[in-house]
Amino acid sequence: MVLAILTMAALAIDARPAGAQPKVAAEQTGPLEVVRASVSRVLTIVQAPHPVASGGSQRRAEIRRIAQGLFDFDEMARLTLARHWKDRAAPEREEFVRLFTDLLERSYLTTIENYAGETITFVGESVGDPYAQVRSRITTNRLTEIPIDYRLRKRDSRWVVYDVVLDGVSLVSNYRSQFNTIIRTSSFPDLMAKLRTKQIETHAIPRTSRGSREDTDRERGIAGVGVVYQLYKK
């Protein structure tokens, strides 16, 4: 799904929050600008003509590089594996991170194609070091609005995304539950086998909003994002 999100960006032209004024250079390291800058770069790549002979491989490689600069894939993998992470040897962790990153990238690239031509609008950010949340929405060609929130944390003095919430569904939480079920009912080697053979389904982005819901990380604000991150670490 995942990742999806940036992805959406790929489709978006309206990337400035309503009523926002241009920011000075010193402010362009804030979470909203970090996400928006990556989205703009993806959009440029997606819209640029590319040689048919390359099969789009170079374009996809460029998009992956941008995603790797925005998303903290190592942390996302660790949070998703949850309590099972500590039981894994270093080689197992390395392979899991690689396979999970590939799963998220496939979700991301698929979403770019599925939502091509639709619009994403950034509507604001909430910042409370070391956490932040960037709020956006996709407006489909049927005029349906789907909220997409990026959860970020500061790592080495820069903002990185550790989770994406699409229409109220968290990528980390979604895969965390799925992986835990596989490990609990079968085994960690079985999960790895499913990841290697691409049997884990990519997170699907709904074409319509799920409508009103109680959730609430959005309503809880930045304090809620910090609480969620700490819960993920347990």
N, C-alpha and C positions, 0 to 999 in steps of 0.2 A: 503494500500500500503505500509503504512506505514511505516511505521515503517519498513516496509519491509526492509529496508535497512541494518540495522544491520544484518538483516536476511541474506542478500546477503552474508554478511560476513560469515555467517555460512557456506557458500559454498566456501569460498575462501581460497586459500592456499597462493597465492602470495600477502602478506600483506605489503610488504615494497616498498616505492616509488623507482622508477627506479634510480639507481645510488646512493641511500642513504647509508650511513655508519651507523653501530650500534650506538645508542645514549647512552650517559652516564646516570646513574641513575637519576641525578638531572634534566635531561631534560624530563623524562618520565611522567611528569604531563602536558605536552603540549597537545593541542586538538587532534593532529593526534595520539599521543600515547594513549590518553584516548579512542578514538574510536577503534583503532587497538587492544588494550588490551581486550576490550569487545568482539570484533569480534573473537579473538583467543579463548576466553573462550567459546563462543557459539559453535565454530567449534569443540572444544574438546568434548563438551556434545553431539552434533549431531552425531559425528563419533563413540562415545563410544557405545559398546553393552549395551542394557538395557533389563530387564526382560519383556517378553511378558505379564506376569500377571499384571504388573502395568499399562498396556495400555498407556504407555508413559506419564502418569500424572506427575510423579516425574520429568522426563526430562523437560517437559513443565514448571513446576513450577520453576525449576532452570533457564531456559531461561528467564522467566518473571522477576526473581530477577535481572538478569544481565541487562535486558532492563530498569528496574526501576532505576537502578544505573546510566544508561547512559542518558536516556531521562527525561526531565523535564515535566512530564505529566500534572502537575497542570498548568504550564505556557502555554503549548500547548493547553489545554482546554480553558483557559482564552482568548488566542489570537484567537482561532477559533470561540468562541462565540462573540467576538468583542464587539460592543457597547451594545449588549443585556446583557452582563455580569453584568453591574452595576445595572440592574433592578431586578436581581435575589436575593432572600433571601438566607441566609447561607445554609439551608438544600437543597435548589434547586441546589446551586453551588456544594455542596459535591456530590450529586447524579449525576450531569452532569459530573463531573470529573471522577467518578467511571465508568460510562457507556461509556464515550469517551475513557478512558484508555483501557477498554475491547475491544472496536472497533479497536483501534490501535494494541493491542496485537494479535487479531485474524488475522489482516492483516499481521502482522509480522510472526506469526507462519505458516500461509498459504504460504507465500513467501518462507520460508525455504524449504518447501517440493517441491514447484514448481521449484526452482532453484538449487536443490541439484546436486552437481557434477560440477557446473560451477564456474568460477573464478572471484574473485574481486581483483583489484589492487589499492592500494592507490598511488595516483600520486602527492600529495602535500597538503600543508596547507597555509592559509593566516591568519595572526594573527594581531589584532589591538584592544587591550583591550578596552572595555570588550566583544568584538565580535571576532569570528573566523569562518573559513570555511575550512572543510576538503574535498578534492576532491578525488573521486574514480571512478572506472568504472568496469562494469561487462562485461566479454567476454563470450558470450553464446557458446554452442556447435556448433552453425552455424557461429561462428566467428564474430557475430555482437557485437559491443561495445555499451553499454548503460551507460551514465554518471550518477553517484549518488553523490550528494553533501550533506554534513551534515552542518547545520548551528548551531553554538554553541554560548553561552554567559557564562560569569562567574557568578556563584552564590555561595556565601559563599566561595570564593577563589578557587572554582573548576569549571572545564568546564562541561557543560551539554548541550545536544542537545535540541533545541527548534523547529526545523523544518528539514525536509528532502526533497530534491528536486530530483526527479527521472525523468531522461530524460527531464528536463526542467519543470516538473510539481511539484509544491509545495504541500506537504500534508496539511499544515495549510491553504493555500489559497484555495485548492480544497474543503475541508470540510467547511471552512468559507463561501464560496459562496453557497454551498448546504444548510447549516443550515440556513443561512440568508433568502434564498428563502422560506424554509418551514415556518419559523417564520413569515415572511412578508405576505405570502399568506394564512397561517392558524393560528398557534399559537405556543408558546413555549411548552405548554403541549402536543401538537401534536408531536413536535420534540422528546420530552422525551418518548412518547409512542412508537415512531418508534425505538428509541434507545433500549428501554427495550425489544421490540419484535424482535430486530435484523433485522429491515426492511431497515436500512441504509446500502447501499452496501459498502463493503470494497474497498479501493482504489486498482485498478488492476495495476499490473506491466506489461507493454507491452513486448511482446516477441521480438519485433524488435524496433530499434531506430526510432524516428520520423524524423530523418534526420536533415538537416540544418534548423536553426530557428534564429530569430533575438534575442531571449532573451539573457542572457546578464548579469544576476546577476553574472554569472561566469566571464564574461569579465569585469564587473564593479569592481570586486575584493572586498576586505574587506570593503571598504567604502560603497559599495552597500549593503552588508549584514547588516551593521548598519542602513542604511536608511530604508531597508525593515522591520527590527524589529520595528523601531519607527512608521512606517506606520501601522503595525499590531496592535500596541497599541491604535490606534485611533478608 
